Amino acid sequence: PKQKRGKFRSFVVWSWRLTYVSALIGAGYITYGVIQMRNPADQEEPDPSKKTLVILGTGWGSVSLLKKLDTENYNVIVISPRNYFLFTPLLPSCTTGTIEHRSIMEPIRNFLRHKKASVKFYEAEATKINYETKTIHINDDSDIKGDMSETEVPFDMLVVGVGAENATFGIPGVREHGLFLKEVGDAQAIRKRIMDCCETSTFKDQSEDEIKRLLHMVVVGGGPTGVEFAGELQDFFNNDLQKWIPDIKNNFHVTLVEALPNVLPMFSKQLIEYTEKTFQEETITIRTKTMVKKVTPKFIEAESTNPDGTKHLEQIPYGLLVWATGNALRPVVKDLINQIPAQKDSRRGLAVNEFLVVKGTENVWAVGDCAVANYAPTAQVASQEGAFLARMFNNMAKTQAIEDELKECSDKQEKAPDKGTRDAVFEQIKDLQKRLRRVKQMGPFEYSHQGSLAYIGSEKAVADISWLSGNFASGGTLTYLFWRSAYLSMCFSTRNRILVVIDWFKSKTFGRDVSRE
Ligand SMILES: Cc1cc2nc3c(=O)[nH]c(=O)nc-3n(C[C@H](O)[C@H](O)[C@H](O)COP(=O)(O)OP(=O)(O)OC[C@H]3O[C@@H](n4cnc5c(N)ncnc54)[C@H](O)[C@@H]3O)c2cc1C
């Protein structure tokens, strides 16, 4: 037994040492990262002889392109009304205060300042792309405007990564009375509205019907965004709201409305059923085959399909309406489509070829939600497209450099004074040609689907993960831990990761904040 105790002791001692050393290495790594982040090196200045590459947008597609692009090869200009990158997969968590919105924002300035060659950034909206003149009309739409707030930016190469607008399908009242969930401002507005509804429902002498209406939270759209938001909202009620505002306990209710026969259509059948069962347990009502026809300030008018196939119209009163039904074209994209005859049939976005070139154009590419390449409009697709373009642009620059060198070598070979020099140059040419062939060997864009993930509330998530050549479907609490770690690892920077972990810890320990800003 003495020997056993000795072994156990040495196991504990070694485990402790290992943990200690790992913690030190981890802390060192983070410290190094922070120092690097806070002390950017000097950058190369733009070279006017190089081509001007304009990138529109600071979302998934554009930022993924910028991340991998060797900026010293071009004069890069980024134009976007948003001077930060937003990690959208965690945006639903910001609507209830599980995560603070600044934790998932990365200032574009910080990021661009770390590129080898400097990149110009204009905080502005591209209002028109003139393909003929190769110029972009930009407009500073912020509150503070200088003497110059509208101008034109010329380009040699253009990447359109402006994303998409919220689709309302022309349903009257959606824009006026509903809230969207796409930007930081949307999440803040939802958070305020939830608290406003709760507080207003407890106002003195409020009628029973009005209390029910105010506390009816309706989410339209059964895709991942709608489902995740509904789950987060129910968590907020279960863990915090009902504790601090007990008066709302019996009337708070979340309803998810979807026009299709089921929610999460991109997930496997078994996960759809699992989600529906979990929602039932969480007391979230799912109303499938229900099409919203009109939105008024206090109710939505919807057409539901009965089990026998007949339809009926009904009025659904609501306090909060969140509209998450997908994408529509931005005006600047619509306008570009109208300028290019080859795009006349494009309805959902700019049609691109397998190299992401906008069909019917030269030197114009499109990535992400504004491009149509037969993939779902997701961050995964947008970021892979951006990375592909970066590789292609880097290759194009390398090709140009090798071709210039080849030209120089041919001149040298012609002027070579003797056979020895000529042979040496010939060897150099052969080597360059080999390199050129290698660089030019870039295939078309191929999307690799990593899987789909969605949080469904009550610390449960569903995941359809691509596994070897098949698919692995799972749902539950373990999947939730996987969901968290996957999103954490995908966050833009170490800073974001640390802030998100702190927020999770904060909301778990102290609960979510129920004050209305
Ligand atoms: C709440 C939410 C959750 C999501 N969760 C997931 C998820 O879990 N997994 C997933 O794969 N996808 C998810 N998505 C989808 C994903 O966010 C989008 O597919 C992705 O953002 C598309 O990237 P993008 O670069 O095309 O556009 P965006 O990321 O939307 O970026 C567009 C950029 O263009 C800028 N811009 C807009 N108009 C102009 C203009 N006129 N001129 C210049 N710039 C302009 C915008 O300010 C923005 O910077 C989610 C989306 C939302 C809203």
The ligand as a Gaussian input file, in Angstrom:
#p B3LYP/6-31G(d) Opt

LIG

0 1
 C      -27.974000      36.467000     -36.768000
 C      -27.227000      35.711000     -37.813000
 C      -26.643000      34.495000     -37.501000
 C      -25.942000      33.784000     -38.467000
 N      -25.375000      32.596000     -38.133000
 C      -24.645000      31.934000     -39.049000
 C      -23.988000      30.726000     -38.701000
 O      -24.084000      30.263000     -37.568000
 N      -23.252000      30.099000     -39.658000
 C      -23.139000      30.600000     -40.923000
 O      -22.449000      30.000000     -41.751000
 N      -23.767000      31.731000     -41.286000
 C      -24.503000      32.420000     -40.384000
 N      -25.137000      33.578000     -40.738000
 C      -25.058000      34.049000     -42.131000
 C      -23.804000      34.859000     -42.347000
 O      -23.668000      35.864000     -41.393000
 C      -23.836000      35.491000     -43.729000
 O      -24.026000      34.500000     -44.684000
 C      -22.528000      36.219000     -43.964000
 O      -22.469000      37.338000     -43.118000
 C      -22.388000      36.662000     -45.401000
 O      -21.173000      37.327000     -45.524000
 P      -21.007000      38.550000     -46.533000
 O      -19.588000      38.933000     -46.496000
 O      -21.615000      38.225000     -47.826000
 O      -21.937000      39.691000     -45.935000
 P      -21.924000      40.397000     -44.537000
 O      -21.174000      39.621000     -43.544000
 O      -23.349000      40.723000     -44.258000
 O      -21.131000      41.724000     -44.811000
 C      -21.555000      42.691000     -45.713000
 C      -20.694000      43.910000     -45.536000
 O      -20.971000      44.846000     -46.564000
 C      -21.184000      46.124000     -46.002000
 N      -22.054000      46.870000     -46.910000
 C      -23.395000      46.839000     -46.996000
 N      -23.816000      47.664000     -47.969000
 C      -22.710000      48.223000     -48.503000
 C      -22.494000      49.165000     -49.535000
 N      -23.499000      49.693000     -50.220000
 N      -21.226000      49.531000     -49.803000
 C      -20.184000      49.009000     -49.110000
 N      -20.337000      48.109000     -48.136000
 C      -21.586000      47.720000     -47.837000
 C      -21.777000      45.820000     -44.645000
 O      -21.648000      46.918000     -43.774000
 C      -20.931000      44.641000     -44.232000
 O      -19.716000      45.079000     -43.720000
 C      -25.841000      34.302000     -39.782000
 C      -26.425000      35.526000     -40.096000
 C      -27.102000      36.229000     -39.121000
 C      -27.709000      37.556000     -39.480000

